[in-house]
Amino acid sequence: MWIIMGLTDMVLGGAVLLVYFGYLPVDVTGIGFPRWMVGAFGTIWFFSGLGVAAYQATKTVDGEQLRGPILQIRRTRRAPREKQRARRRVSRPEGA
């Protein structure tokens, strides 16, 4: 959900930047906004959306990297030696 919101912010910020650079014919000075303010707003909006989308695409849950097209958790298995060590720690008496 958050990644969709980040991508939407990127698209909307990009549209505002297209207005600022003159690729979309909208007269923002007629609305009452200075041109530099439109550029600053579009830049901040675009890069904040990029940051949210990038964070959501690379975030981890419990130290495990999210992967796949729908960002499912990929569970990793412990190596056999680590399992044996974990069993030894649990099965040893406290005095030993």
VOPAGU-2260 file (C-alpha; in pm, 1 decimal, decimal comma):
REM VOPAGU-2260
SITE   aa  ch    i         X         Y         Z
SITE  MET   A    0       0,0       0,0       0,0
SITE  TRP   A    1     274,3     244,4      96,0
SITE  ILE   A    2     474,6     169,9    -215,8
SITE  ILE   A    3     171,2     260,5    -428,9
SITE  MET   A    4     139,6     588,5    -240,0
SITE  GLY   A    5     508,1     662,7    -297,4
SITE  LEU   A    6     478,4     591,5    -668,8
SITE  THR   A    7     166,4     810,9    -688,6
SITE  ASP   A    8     353,4    1096,7    -520,4
SITE  MET   A    9     635,6    1053,5    -771,2
SITE  VAL   A   10     395,0    1075,5   -1064,9
SITE  LEU   A   11     214,5    1380,5    -926,9
SITE  GLY   A   12     541,6    1551,7    -836,9
SITE  GLY   A   13     669,2    1475,4   -1184,8
SITE  ALA   A   14     356,5    1632,9   -1336,4
SITE  VAL   A   15     413,9    1948,2   -1132,4
SITE  LEU   A   16     774,6    1954,3   -1253,0
SITE  LEU   A   17     653,9    1920,0   -1613,1
SITE  VAL   A   18     438,0    2227,5   -1554,1
SITE  TYR   A   19     737,5    2409,9   -1406,8
SITE  PHE   A   20     965,5    2327,8   -1700,1
SITE  GLY   A   21     696,0    2424,7   -1952,1
SITE  TYR   A   22     614,2    2082,1   -2097,2
SITE  LEU   A   23     252,4    2108,5   -1979,0
SITE  PRO   A   24      86,3    2436,2   -2080,8
SITE  VAL   A   25     -48,1    2563,8   -1747,2
SITE  ASP   A   26     -10,2    2926,9   -1642,8
SITE  VAL   A   27      70,0    2901,1   -1271,9
SITE  THR   A   28     140,4    3274,3   -1239,2
SITE  GLY   A   29    -223,7    3341,2   -1333,1
SITE  ILE   A   30    -334,7    3125,0   -1040,4
SITE  GLY   A   31    -121,5    3332,9    -804,1
SITE  PHE   A   32     178,3    3108,5    -742,5
SITE  PRO   A   33     531,6    3224,5    -819,2
SITE  ARG   A   34     703,9    2999,0   -1070,5
SITE  TRP   A   35     995,1    2914,2    -838,6
SITE  MET   A   36     749,3    2793,6    -572,4
SITE  VAL   A   37     591,6    2549,0    -818,1
SITE  GLY   A   38     936,1    2412,0    -902,6
SITE  ALA   A   39    1031,2    2375,2    -536,6
SITE  PHE   A   40     699,6    2208,4    -451,8
SITE  GLY   A   41     726,0    1964,7    -744,4
SITE  THR   A   42    1086,0    1877,0    -659,8
SITE  ILE   A   43    1010,2    1810,6    -293,0
SITE  TRP   A   44     697,8    1611,7    -379,4
SITE  PHE   A   45     879,7    1401,1    -640,2
SITE  PHE   A   46    1179,8    1319,5    -421,6
SITE  SER   A   47     969,5    1246,9    -113,1
SITE  GLY   A   48     767,1     999,7    -321,4
SITE  LEU   A   49    1089,6     848,4    -449,7
SITE  GLY   A   50    1215,3     811,7     -93,0
SITE  VAL   A   51     896,4     643,0      28,8
SITE  ALA   A   52     886,2     404,9    -268,1
SITE  ALA   A   53    1255,7     318,1    -235,9
SITE  TYR   A   54    1226,3     257,8     137,8
SITE  GLN   A   55     921,6      35,3      99,1
SITE  ALA   A   56    1084,4    -160,6    -181,9
SITE  THR   A   57    1396,8    -235,5      23,0
SITE  LYS   A   58    1271,0    -256,7     381,0
SITE  THR   A   59    1321,2    -568,0     589,0
SITE  VAL   A   60    1098,0    -746,8     836,6
SITE  ASP   A   61    1277,2    -911,3    1129,2
SITE  GLY   A   62    1608,1    -878,0     948,6
SITE  GLU   A   63    1490,9   -1066,5     641,5
SITE  GLN   A   64    1506,8    -899,5     300,6
SITE  LEU   A   65    1175,0    -868,7     117,9
SITE  ARG   A   66    1188,4   -1006,0    -234,8
SITE  GLY   A   67     966,3   -1087,9    -528,0
SITE  PRO   A   68     717,5    -896,0    -737,3
SITE  ILE   A   69     474,8    -854,1    -448,9
SITE  LEU   A   70     747,3    -823,6    -185,4
SITE  GLN   A   71     684,9   -1148,4      -2,0
SITE  ILE   A   72     902,8   -1250,1     288,2
SITE  ARG   A   73    1161,8   -1503,6     192,2
SITE  ARG   A   74    1235,1   -1723,5     488,6
SITE  THR   A   75    1588,9   -1848,2     524,6
SITE  ARG   A   76    1676,1   -2178,9     684,8
SITE  ARG   A   77    1945,8   -2221,6     939,5
SITE  ALA   A   78    2250,2   -2416,2     839,4
SITE  PRO   A   79    2267,1   -2768,1     989,8
SITE  ARG   A   80    2558,9   -2673,5    1216,8
SITE  GLU   A   81    2369,7   -2378,5    1359,5
SITE  LYS   A   82    2074,6   -2605,0    1439,1
SITE  GLN   A   83    2302,9   -2851,5    1617,2
SITE  ARG   A   84    2466,1   -2572,8    1819,3
SITE  ALA   A   85    2126,0   -2438,4    1918,2
SITE  ARG   A   86    2019,5   -2785,9    2036,9
SITE  ARG   A   87    2340,1   -2827,3    2237,8
SITE  ARG   A   88    2287,4   -2496,1    2414,1
SITE  VAL   A   89    1936,2   -2594,8    2513,5
SITE  SER   A   90    2011,5   -2955,3    2614,1
SITE  ARG   A   91    2318,2   -2886,9    2833,2
SITE  PRO   A   92    2267,1   -2890,9    3209,3
SITE  GLU   A   93    2332,6   -2558,3    3384,0
SITE  GLY   A   94    2632,8   -2684,6    3581,4
SITE  ALA   A   95    2818,8   -2824,0    3281,7
